[in-house]
């Protein structure tokens, strides 16, 4: 049977020019205060080893999430040479658990607050030379990626340029972001998907699974999570659909024993390989990585049976 972990090792060797062990990553945590909104934004920063400039990727958690969401993806990206910053969004984070009105946090007001958190963090890393042992001055603000899971994917879609029925000034989109990944993306619940996604022109990778639904939270089906990819204008848009992939698996989180949610080895390794290639192609202008993404036949040949990859 084909082992995607071996394919991942081969891919990373090809993209870097030589196989090498990942160097240590420095992890720093802080709570940043946005004085304009009197709002705290907890962050967890991963800085790869070295002294040179590096791209940065932001990660936004889903409803009820925390800084632990996206850990599997963040560590893999940092190991690949990217700075990664996880954000925690107060008002739609883990503090909601056990409280009434959990689903009511899936609101336009919370989406706006989340997008402003992202914009604030981008401003802050441009102002702060360091955070603890993390040297923020190494971050290249010309190479910014945005990512998130579930409600974090909606946040990513907003930052990437999705339009909404409500008017908001300044816009939720941020032109500083050059590429984006949405884990378990969502179509708009009202209005035209074509109109909603018509303004997303940056490279965008959608990642979902055949079991990617949470009916007790939202009516969006697993199939409907493919709509953002299909409705965005063509040009460096990619879709990865994982057979058996559930909603919780794409959170990229290591859950407590007894909870079903950690991705299988095949799903984890496939996501890591595909996302690392995407970030290298879009943030590092890595031509071999982009050729790999734009060659669906070659990529599909290495995928586990039942998985689907498309580009347009």
C-alpha positions in Angstrom: 0.0 0.0 0.0 1.2 3.5 -0.8 2.4 5.4 2.3 1.8 9.2 2.0 4.4 9.8 4.7 7.0 8.6 2.3 5.6 10.9 -0.4 5.7 13.8 2.0 9.4 13.1 2.7 10.1 13.0 -1.0 8.1 16.2 -1.6 9.9 18.2 1.1 13.2 16.9 -0.2 12.4 18.0 -3.7 11.2 21.4 -2.6 14.1 22.2 -0.3 16.7 20.7 -2.6 17.9 18.3 0.1 16.4 16.2 2.9 17.2 17.6 6.3 15.9 17.3 9.8 13.7 20.2 11.0 15.5 22.7 13.2 14.2 23.7 16.6 11.2 26.1 16.6 10.8 28.8 19.3 7.3 29.1 20.8 6.2 32.3 22.5 2.8 33.2 24.0 1.4 36.6 24.8 -1.9 38.5 25.2 -1.9 41.6 23.0 -4.2 44.5 23.7 -5.9 46.4 20.9 -6.3 49.9 22.5 -8.7 51.0 19.8 -11.2 48.3 20.7 -10.1 47.7 24.3 -9.9 44.1 23.3 -7.4 41.4 24.2 -6.0 39.0 21.5 -4.1 36.0 22.8 -1.4 34.7 20.4 0.9 31.8 20.2 3.9 32.4 18.0 6.2 29.8 16.4 9.4 31.1 14.9 11.6 28.8 12.9 15.3 28.6 13.6 17.7 31.0 11.8 18.3 34.7 11.4 16.9 35.5 7.9 13.5 36.8 6.9 10.6 34.4 6.9 7.0 34.5 5.7 4.3 34.4 8.3 1.0 32.4 8.4 -1.9 33.3 10.8 -4.3 30.6 12.0 -7.9 31.3 13.3 -9.7 28.7 15.3 -13.3 27.5 14.9 -16.2 28.2 17.2 -15.3 27.2 20.8 -11.6 26.8 19.9 -8.4 28.1 21.4 -4.7 28.5 20.7 -4.5 24.7 20.6 -6.5 24.5 17.4 -4.3 24.1 14.4 -1.3 22.8 16.4 -0.6 19.9 14.0 -0.6 22.3 11.0 1.2 25.1 12.7 4.1 22.9 13.9 4.5 21.4 10.4 4.6 24.8 8.8 7.1 26.2 11.3 9.2 23.1 10.7 9.1 23.9 7.0 10.5 27.4 7.7 7.4 29.6 8.2 6.6 31.8 11.2 3.1 30.9 12.4 0.8 32.8 14.7 -2.3 31.2 16.2 -5.0 33.7 17.3 -7.6 33.2 20.0 -10.9 35.2 19.4 -12.5 36.2 22.7 -16.3 35.9 22.4 -16.2 32.8 20.1 -13.5 30.8 21.9 -13.4 27.9 24.4 -14.9 30.1 27.1 -18.3 29.4 25.4 -18.4 25.8 26.4 -21.0 25.0 29.0 -22.8 28.2 28.4 -26.2 28.8 26.8 -26.3 30.3 23.4 -23.2 28.6 22.1 -24.4 28.7 18.5 -25.4 32.4 18.7 -21.7 33.2 18.6 -21.8 32.3 14.9 -22.8 35.9 14.2 -21.8 38.7 11.9 -20.7 40.7 15.0 -18.3 37.9 16.0 -17.1 37.5 12.4 -16.3 41.3 12.3 -14.5 41.1 15.6 -12.4 38.1 14.3 -11.4 39.9 11.1 -10.4 43.0 13.2 -8.3 40.7 15.4 -6.4 39.5 12.3 -5.9 43.0 11.1 -4.7 44.1 14.5 -2.2 41.3 14.7 -0.8 42.1 11.3 -0.4 45.7 12.5 1.2 44.6 15.7 3.8 42.3 14.2 4.9 45.3 12.1 5.4 47.4 15.2 6.9 44.9 17.6 10.6 43.8 17.1 10.3 40.9 19.6 7.8 39.0 21.7 9.8 37.1 24.4 12.4 35.0 22.6 10.6 35.3 19.2 12.2 37.8 16.9 9.3 39.3 15.1 11.6 41.6 13.1 12.4 38.5 11.0 8.9 38.4 9.7 8.6 39.5 6.0 5.4 41.4 5.9 5.4 41.1 2.1 4.7 37.4 2.5 1.6 36.8 4.6 -0.6 33.8 4.6 -4.0 33.4 6.3 -5.7 30.2 7.4 -8.4 28.9 9.7 -10.8 26.1 10.5 -14.6 26.2 10.4 -15.5 29.7 11.8 -11.8 30.4 11.3 -12.2 29.4 7.7 -15.1 31.9 7.4 -12.7 34.5 9.0 -10.1 33.5 6.4 -12.6 33.9 3.6 -13.5 37.4 4.9 -9.9 38.4 5.0 -9.4 37.0 1.5 -12.2 39.2 0.1 -15.6 37.5 0.5 -18.4 40.0 0.4 -21.3 39.9 2.9 -24.9 41.3 3.1 -23.8 43.8 5.8 -21.7 46.8 5.0 -18.6 47.3 7.0 -16.0 50.0 6.9 -13.1 49.6 6.8 -13.5 46.4 4.8 -13.0 43.0 6.4 -10.6 42.0 3.6 -6.9 42.8 4.0 -4.7 43.3 0.9 -1.6 42.4 2.9 -2.6 38.7 2.8 -1.1 37.0 -0.3 -2.6 33.5 0.0 -5.1 31.6 2.1 -6.1 28.1 3.3 -9.6 27.3 4.5 -10.1 24.1 6.5 -13.8 23.2 6.4 -14.8 26.3 4.4 -18.4 27.5 4.3 -20.8 28.9 1.6 -22.9 31.9 2.6 -26.1 30.9 4.4 -28.0 33.7 2.5 -27.4 35.3 -0.8 -25.6 34.2 -4.0 -22.3 32.2 -3.5 -21.1 33.6 -6.9 -21.5 37.2 -5.7 -20.0 36.4 -2.2 -16.8 34.8 -3.6 -16.4 36.9 -6.8 -13.8 39.2 -5.1 -11.4 36.5 -3.9 -8.6 36.7 -6.3 -5.6 35.6 -4.2 -4.5 31.9 -4.2 -6.9 29.9 -2.0 -6.7 26.2 -1.0 -10.0 24.7 0.4 -9.6 21.5 2.5 -12.6 19.4 3.5 -13.7 15.8 3.8 -16.6 13.5 2.9 -17.9 13.5 6.5 -17.2 17.2 7.1 -20.5 18.3 8.7 -21.7 19.4 12.1 -25.5 19.4 11.9 -26.1 20.3 15.6 -24.2 23.6 14.9 -24.9 24.5 11.3 -27.0 23.1 8.4 -24.0 23.1 6.0 -23.4 19.7 4.4 -20.0 18.1 3.6 -20.8 18.6 -0.1 -21.6 22.3 0.3 -18.1 22.9 1.8 -16.8 22.5 -1.8 -18.8 25.5 -3.0 -16.3 28.3 -2.1 -13.7 26.6 -4.4 -16.2 26.3 -7.2 -17.6 29.8 -6.9 -14.2 31.7 -6.6 -12.8 33.2 -9.8 -10.3 30.7 -11.4 -6.6 31.2 -11.0 -4.6 29.3 -8.3 -7.7 27.9 -6.6 -7.3 24.4 -5.2 -9.6 21.9 -3.5 -8.6 18.8 -1.4 -11.4 16.5 -0.4 -10.3 13.7 2.1 -12.3 10.4 2.1 -13.6 9.9 5.7 -12.4 13.3 6.8 -14.6 14.7 9.6 -15.1 18.3 10.7 -13.0 17.8 13.9 -10.1 16.3 12.1 -9.4 19.5 10.2 -9.1 21.5 13.4 -5.5 20.1 13.5 -5.8 19.6 17.2 -4.6 16.9 19.6 -7.7 16.0 21.6 -8.0 14.3 25.0 -8.2 10.6 25.0 -11.6 9.3 24.2 -12.6 12.1 22.0 -13.0 11.4 18.3 -11.3 14.1 16.3 -7.6 13.6 15.7 -6.9 13.0 12.0 -5.7 9.7 10.8 -2.1 9.4 9.8 -3.0 9.4 6.1 -5.2 12.6 6.5 -2.5 14.3 8.6 0.3 13.6 6.2 -1.8 14.5 3.1 -2.8 17.8 4.6 0.8 18.6 5.7 2.3 17.8 2.3 -0.4 19.7 0.4 -0.4 22.8 2.6 3.4 23.0 2.8 3.6 22.9 -1.0 0.9 25.6 -1.2 2.7 27.9 1.2 6.0 27.4 -0.6 4.4 28.0 -4.0 2.5 31.2 -3.0 4.7 32.8 -0.3 8.1 31.6 -1.4 7.5 31.7 -5.2 8.6 28.1 -5.3 8.1 27.0 -8.9 8.4 23.2 -8.3 5.8 23.4 -5.6 3.4 25.4 -7.9 4.0 22.9 -10.7 3.1 20.1 -8.3 -0.1 21.8 -7.3 -1.1 22.6 -10.8 -0.6 19.0 -12.0 -3.7 17.3 -10.6 -3.0 14.0 -12.4 0.4 13.7 -10.8 -0.8 14.8 -7.4 -3.8 12.5 -7.5 -1.5 9.6 -8.3 0.0 10.0 -4.8 -3.2 10.5 -2.9 -4.8 7.8 -0.7 -7.6 6.0 -2.5 -10.8 8.0 -2.5 -9.2 11.4 -1.9 -9.8 14.1 -4.6 -7.7 17.1 -5.6 -8.8 19.7 -8.1 -7.3 23.0 -9.4 -8.8 25.8 -11.5 
